[in-house]
Amino acid sequence: MADNSRSKYVGINVAAGFASQVLLLLLSFLGRTVFLRYLSIDYLGVNGLYSQILTVLSLAELGIGNVMAYNLYKPIADGDKDKIRALLGSYKRLYLIIAAVITGIGLALVPFLKYIIQSELSQRELIIYYLIFLISTSASYLAAHKSACIKAHQEVYVTKKIDIISSLAIHALQIVLIVAFRNYTLYLSSRVLNALLSNFLVSRAVKKRYPSLIGKGKKASLPDGMINENVKATFLYKIGITILTKTDNILISAMIGTVWVGYYSNYYMVVLAVQAYVNIIISSLIPSIGNLNTEGNAEKSRGIFFALLLFFHWCAAYGGISLYLLFGDLIPLWLGPEYLLRPLVVLAIALNFYVTNMASPVWMFRETLGMFTRVKYLMLEAAVLNIVLSLVLGKLFGMAGILFATALSRIFTHIWYEPRILFGEKLKGGLWRYWRTQFKYMVLTAVSFALCYLISLYLPHSFFAMVGKGFVFMAVTLAVFAAGSYRSEEFLRLSEYAKYMLAKLRRSCKLVLKL
């Protein structure tokens, strides 16, 4: 019964996420096209730079969201409403503190902006734009504890519905503001409206779905020491991963020029769009994995882990190969050939996507198993390594060197270390199998890339050809990974789940046709 419930939630959450992402993707591409037509590339560079500066300041929620979700899994499974209320109250206060700290540090950084921005825009304009970014970022935390509550209940589709409503409204408003006024300040102000609208919708959803979990009530005693230790550990981890992944634009701006952040941001927007689909699956799976791990069955968890490892490595391979081979078609068709970056830069972008996703199940299981303290310094080490490598490789290879440094820093730190922790303490006895399996998947990725590259040489360059290439690359990578894994337990498990989901889809289609 629990397995069927988890499968149902995953299916609903993924379907809702994919449906919303299609609409958001179309609006994002339209919005970027309108942006570049009515505003200059300088504004796009500032937009990308400030986005990453504020992301670094926010420190990816300091990891509190992950700790909160972990601590909510068991009381939700047990129906302990007092403890859930107590946790929500504690995390509400923490998020308010986070918003205040981000605002304070953000204001303190204003005098230093001139040292990292190389732009022809006036300093007064740049400060105004930054302050609007800062306000929208701080406001986004005011209902964060309620959003985490929805996700911990395995109802990610609710937050996806809210995301699509608020994002569609704001994207449409931004396009209208740019076309009608050609004013970047008005464009940015809509970010604040987006944060406030999202907060309102999340609060209303929680009040409607879980009325007994809000308001005053009996307070349960909380394991404050454990929570504080986990928050501290995840805070350090998230500082590291944020510096590692969110400082490329800052380094590019300081070392090469802010305008080049604009060129790179076009590619990065596409990567984020592709990554969003992977993240939909991840965010839909994490609550179910957390629910699974409460059973304490290591063998069962290990079986699910290796099935997900096959799936996510295929996603990483297909996504990375497609990004590298299709950017040359997409950018000229979408924006024009003058926006193309060098092939070496594109290779670094694709490699980062591949490295980021090839081992996703490792951190997904580690976090849902509450293993926060074991890796608290790991990403700080990766971040320091990334800055050093970026300075060295950036001088030698320019933008490509900065982006390659991020991938190398991941490989030299958490990619090899986190599996040791996971299998050494929780999923016992699977470390050697993990590395053997990952090596096999890397070989299958290389074979897939070689075949896709050869095929692409004989295909034309047009919009429909580009779409066709995407499907061809999917078929090739699927065939290669299936040929290399069809006898494995994880392939059989994924095949059974795929058949289950297809059967549900057919039944849903039949019901729709009868209406």
N, C-alpha and C positions, 0 to 999 in steps of 0.2 A: 504493500500500500504506500509506504514512504517513497519507494523508488518511482512509482507511477506519479505521485504528487510532485516529486522533484522534476521529473521529465515534463510534466504538464506546465509547471512554472517556467522552466527553461524555454520550452517551445513558445509560450505566450510572450515571454520577455524578448526573445530573439525576434519573433515576428513583428512585434510592436516597434522594436528598435530599428529593424531594417526598413519598415514602411516609412517611419518618420525620417530616417536618414536620406532616403531617396529624394524627398521633398526639400530637405535642408541642403543637400548637395546641389540640386538644381538652382536654388536661390543663392547659394554661396558663389557659384560660378557666374551667375547673372550679376550679383552684387559686385564681384571683383571686376568684371568686364566694364560695368558702369563706372566704378571707381576710377579705373585707369583712363576711361574716356573723358571724364569731367574733371578729375583732379590729377596732379602730377605724381610721378614716381617717388618724389621726395616725401610726400605725405604717406605713401605706402611703406616707405622705409621707416618713418617715424612710428607708424602704426605697428609694424612688426617688432621694432625695438622696444617700445613701451609695453607691449603685451608680454614680452619675455622678462623685462625688468620687474613688472608687477607680479608675474608668476614666481619669480625668484623670491620676492618679498613675502608672498603668501606661503611659500615653502610647502606647497601642495597640502594645505590644511594641517601642516605639522604632523601628519599621520594620525590625527585624532579620529578621523572618519573610519579608518581601518580598525583601530583599537575599539572604537565604539561598536562597530558591527560585530566584532568577535565577542565582546561582552554581552551583546544582545541575543546572540544565537540561542544560548541555553535558556534564559528566562522566557524567551518567546516560545521555544519548544515546550517548556514546562507550564506556560500560561501564567507566569508570575508577574502580574500587572504592577504590584507595588515596586518590585525591583526595576521593572522597565521604566516606570515613572521617575524613580530615583536617578537612574542612569541618564534619562533625557534631561532632567533638571541640571545635573552636573555638567553635561556636555553643552547645554545651552549657555551656561555661564562661561565655560571655556571658550566657546566660539565668539562670545561678545568681547572677551579679553583679546582674542586673536584679532578681531576687527579693529580694536583700539590700538593694538601694537603695530599692525600693518600701517594704519593711518599715521601714527607717530613717526615710525621709521621712514615712511614714504615722504613725509614733509621734511624730515631732516636731510634727505638726499637731494632736495631741489637745488641747493648751491653747487652740487657736483655734476649736474647733468651736462654742463658745457664741456666736460672732459671726456665724455663718451659719445657725444653726438657731433657728427661732422655733417652739417646741413646748411643750406642757403636760407632756410627759414629763420625768422627773427627769434631772438631768445625769449621775448615776451610770449609769442605764439607757442613756442615749445613748452614753456612752463604751464600755460593754460591747458594745453592738450594733456600734459602729464597729470595735472590735478584732476581732470575729468576721469582719466583712467584709474587714478587712485580711489576716487569716490565710488566708482562702479565696482571695483574689486572688493573694497571693504563692505559694501552693501550686500554682496553676494553671500556673506557668511551669516546673515541675520536669521535665516531659516535652515541653515545647514544641518542642524541636529534633527529636524523633522524629516528632511530628505533622507538622511541615513536610516531613520526609523522605518521608512517605507521600504528601502532596499533590504534591510535586515529581515523584513517579513516576506522576502522573496517576490515582492511585487514591483520589480523594476519597471514594468510596463507603465505603471502609474506616473513615475517620474519622466519616462520617455514621452508620455502624452503631454505632460506639462511643458517639457522642453520644446516639443514641436509647436505647441500653441504660442508660447512666448517668442520662440525663435522666428517662426513664420511672420508674426506681427512685427517684430523689430527689423527683420531683413527687408520686409516690404516698406516699412517706414524709412529705413536708411536709403533705399533706392530712390524713393520719392524726394527725400531731402537733398540728395546729391543732384538729381536732375533739376529740381525746382530752384535750389538756392546755390548749388556748387560751394557749399560752406562746410568745411571739415569740422568746425566746432559743433555745429548742429548735428552732424553725423555722429560724432563721439558722444554727444549728450544722450543719444538714444540708448547707449550702453547702460546708463544709469536707469533708464526706464525699464530696460530688459531685466535688470537685477531685481527691481522692485516688483515687477509683474510676476516674475518667477517665484519670488518669496511669497507673494499673496496667494498664488495658485497652490503652492506646496502646503502652506498653512491651512488653506481651506480643505485640501485633500486629506490631511491628517485628522482634522477636526471631524470630517465626515466619516472616515473609515475606522478611526480608532478613538472615539470620543472618551473612552475610559482611561486613555493614556495621557491626556492633557489636563491642565488645571491642577489645583491643589489636591493632595491625597496623602495617604500614609507613606512615610519615607522608610525605605528598607536600608539596613546597614550595608554599606558597600565595601568591597576589598580595596580600600583606597591605596594601600601600598602597592598592590599588584597593578592597579590601573595606572598609578603615577609612574611606576617603573616602565610599564609598556608604552605609555605616552612619551616618556623621555627617550626610550630606545627608538621608537618609531619617528619621533621628532628628529633625532640625529640622522636616522636613515634617510628621511625625506629631505632634509637639508642637503645631504650628499647627492641624492638622485635629482633634485631640482637644479643644483649647480651643474651637475653633469649634463643634463638634457636641455636646460633652458637658458644657457649662456652663449650659445652659438651666435645668436644675433648680436649680442653685446660685443663679443670678440670680433665678429666680422665688421661691425660698425667702427670699433676702435682701431683695428689693424688695417682695414681695407677701405672703408667708407660707408656711411649710412645708406647711400643710394643703392649699394649692392645688397643691403638687407631687403630692399624692395624687390630686386630681381629674385633673390633666394626665396622670399616669402611666397611667390607664385608657386614654386615647386613645393614648398612646405605646406601650403594650403591643400594641394592635391594629396600629399602624404597623409596629412591629418584626416582628409576625407576617407582615404582607404583605411587608415588606422581606426577611424570611428566605427567601421563595420566590425573590425576585430574586437574593439572595446565593447561593442554591444553584446557580443557573445561572452566576453569575459565578465562584464557586469551582471549578465543574466546567470552565469554559472556560479559565481562566487558564493551567493547566499545558499545555493543548493549544495555546493561543496562543503560549506560550513555546517549545514544541516547533516550531511553525510558523515562528517568527521566526529559529530557528537555521538555517533554509534560506537566509536572506539574499535572498529574492525579494520586493522591495518592492511590485511590482505585484500579486502574489498576496495579500500581507498587506493591501494597500490595499482589494482587493475584499472580503475577509473583514471588514475594519473597517466598511465602509459597510453591509454586510448586518447586522452586529451593531448599528450605529447605528440602523437602522430598527426592529429588534426592541426595543432598550432604550428608544427614545423612545416606542414604542407602550406598553410596560410602564409607563413613567412617566406617560403620559397616562391610561391605563385605571386605574391605581392611584390617581393623584391625584384624578381625577373621582369614582371610586367612594368613596374615603374621605370626600370632602366631602359627597356626596349621601346616603351611607348611614349616617354616624355618627348622624344624627338619628333613625334607626330602631333602630340597634343598641344604643346606650347605654340608652335607656329600657326596651327589651325585656330587656336583660342585667342591668342594675344598678338601673334606676329613673330617672325624669325628674329627680330631684334631683341627679344626677351630670352633667347636661348642661352644657357650656360654651357661651359665646357664639358665634354664627356666624362672627364675625371671627376668633376664636381657631382655629376649625375650618378656616377658609380658610387661615390661616397654616400649620397643620399639613399640610394637603394640598399647599400650594405648596412646602414644604420637601421633601416626598417627590418631587414632580415635578422640582425643580431638582437634587436629589441623583442621580437616575437617568437623566436625559435625555442626559447625555454620558458615561455609564459607560465605553464603549469607549475613550475618550481616555486615561483613566488606566490602564486595563487593558493597552493596547498600550504606553503609555509605560513602565510598570514592567517588563513582560516584555522590553522592549528595553533595559533597564538604564539608562534616562535619569533617574537619581536626582539627580545634582548640579545639573541645570538648573532644578530647581524647589524647591531646599532652603529658600528664604526665603519662598516664595509663600504658604504656609498660615499662616505667622507674621503676615504682613501681613493676611491675611483674619481671623485671630483678633483682632488688635488692632482692626481695623475693626468686627468683630462686637461687641466689648465696648463700644466707643464708641457704636455705633448702638443697642445694647441699653439702655444707660443713658439715652439720649435718647428713643428710641421707647417704652421701658418706662415712663417718666414720663408720656408723652402717651397711650399706648394700653394700658398694663398688660401682661398676659401676651401678648396678641396682638402688641404692639410688640416684645417680646423675641424671639418666634418669627419674626416678619417680618425682624428684623435678621439672623438666621442665613442666611435665603435670599438677602437682598440682598448680604451679604458674599461669598457664593459667586459670585453673578452678577458682582460688581465686580472679582473677582480671578481665580480659576483657571478659571472657565467660559469666559472669553474668551482667557486667556493660554496655557493648556496646549495647545490645538490648534495655536497658532503654533509651539511648540517641536516638537511631534510631526511636523507636516507640513514644517516647515522643515529638519529634520535627518534624519528616517528615512523617513516616507511621502511622498516628494517629490511636489510638484505637485498637491496635493489640498486646499489650504486654502480656496480660493474655493469649490470644490465642497462642502466641508464646511459653510461658513456658509450657502450657498444651500439646501442640503438641510435644515439645522437650522431655518432660517426657515420653510421649507415645512411641516415637521413641527409647528412651533408654531402655524401657521395651522390645520392639520388638528386639532390638540388643541383650539383654540378652537371650531372647528365642532363637534367631538365633544361638548364640554362643553355648548354651547348646545342641541344635540339631546337629550342625556341629561337636562338640566335640565327642558326642556319635557315630555319623556316622564314624568319623575318626578312632575310636578304632577298627573297623571291616574291615578297608581297608589296603592293603599291602603297603610296602615302596619300590617304584621304580619310575623311571622317568614318565612312562605312568600313573602309579597310582597317582602320584602327580598332573599331569595335569588333570586327571579325578576328583580328589578331588576339584581342583579349580573350575571346572564347577558345581560340586555337591554343593559346598558352595554358589556359585552364585545363583543356583536354589533355595536353601533353604532360603537364605536371601531375595530373590525376593518374594518368596511365603509368607514368614512371614510378610514382609512389605506390600505386596498387601492385605493380609487378614486383616491386621490391619488398612488399609487406603482406601480400595476400594470404599467407599461411600463418601469420602471427595472431596471437590472442587479441591484441588491440585492434587489428583490422577487422576481425570478425565482430568484435563488440561495436565498433563504429558502424559497420554494415547493418547490424541488427537495429541500431538506433535510427539509421537513415531510413530503413524500411518502415519502422514504426512511425516516423514523422511524415513520410510520404503517404502512408495509409490514412493518417489523420488529415492530411491536406486534401486527399481525394474525397474523404467524407465531408469535409467542410465545403468543397466545391460543389458537391452534389446537393447539399442543403441550400446553398446559394442559388443554384439553378432551379430548384423547386419553388423558390419564393416568387 
